[in-house]
């Protein structure tokens, strides 16, 4: 009986493996985004955020960071 459950668990794991790797590969390609902000002096400030985070910048206080999904840029 234990062998049946073990072989069933292995079969389910092998069947789901291609789905998990496809999702991980797709998430890896678009996991980050590049944020850019042009300052008053003409320089371009660049930083990275996750794909689901907004890009936040406050040039007055030299603040360039990523926001949160819920609160945005506070």
Secondary structure, DSSP 8 states (H G I E B T S, - for coil): -HHHHHHHHHHHHHHHHHHHHHHHHHHHHTSEEEEEEE-TTS-EEEEEEETTS-EEEEGGGTEEEE-BTTTB--
